[in-house]
Amino acid sequence: MNLMSPLFFSAILSTVLIMGFASQAFAVQMTAVLIPSKDSSQPAFTGDRFIALKYNPGSPLSKLLNGKSQHVSFTMKAPSNVISAFNTAIATQKQSPVRIENGTLSYSADLIGQPDSAQLSYKVIFNPTMSKFVLQKNGTQGAVLDLDWRSIVVNDPLVVDAPKYGKISVNYPIGLFQAIHPDLVQQFSNSQAAAMMKTPLLNFEPVGIPMDRWHFLFDPTGSLAGVAGSGFTEQGGARAVSIYSLGESSFREGTFTEQTSDSTATIDNTQVQVHSSTPPPSAQLQIAGFARIQKSGNNELAFVSTQAPAGTVTATGSFPLQVLLVFGGMMGAVAVFVLVKARK
């Protein structure tokens, strides 16, 4: 095979893209496909957390949890308090017109106990319908999209009436104990670890890292996104797709690390060490069309056209030069005109 042929580049880029998606799939906090002509999207917001409890063998907590393998899982139509909490966070924290409607909520949590420790893991997934992210459909620089909604923090406990488990908080780690060991809830709530056990799982502030630190791929045919199984299809008159991904550390993007914290709790007169860990930020935005990012103060916009601007340099075949430069770590900044962001 000719190492400089378009087919070779296609195979390599497809492989790299697929590997990138696969490596991030276990802890992707946010994904969305934005189609300007539709102004409607079904993003996925995911909260992950791991908590380790360390206690003395033979202690009351050891006797309670040793050998336990407990799993709590359910999926339900998102209650109104969940939808309202997201909308309030978007409006108050970002002054954004973006609105959330309907959606599904999935909760999964596990506890595995050993003689001297227990491991807790959490995954909360919210799949809503989102609209009003298009601030302007037919501007001189193309459609204008709001991107600030991605980094909200939902602070409410989000208590839901879970099937089989009753009322539990899906946004606080203490919710798992509410479902399987309610006798421990008050003891953790009265300890130094209380704040840790009530730290929101649905915290997307790390995804607010400036877009110039995200990897950028412009796919003029939508073929790479399709091969990678990312769900993109030609829609809204735009076959091309701009893909922004966050999570891979490099010299340009920087290093992304997990967030950790430590505390203690006294359970049945025995001290327990509590360690919390949240995975590094990971996210992906697919925008139908050729997208350019522009900052306006602390806000970020995407200017989107259905076709790449005239003069876009392409390599051999149909791959734009930008595709090769992104994976080589040499992608330059895209120059765009400044548009003052008008909040509705």
Summary of the structure (lengths in Angstrom):
residues: 344
radius of gyration: 22.6
end to end distance: 54.6
largest distance: 72.0
contacts: 1093
relative contact order: 0.19
helix: 25%
strand: 39%
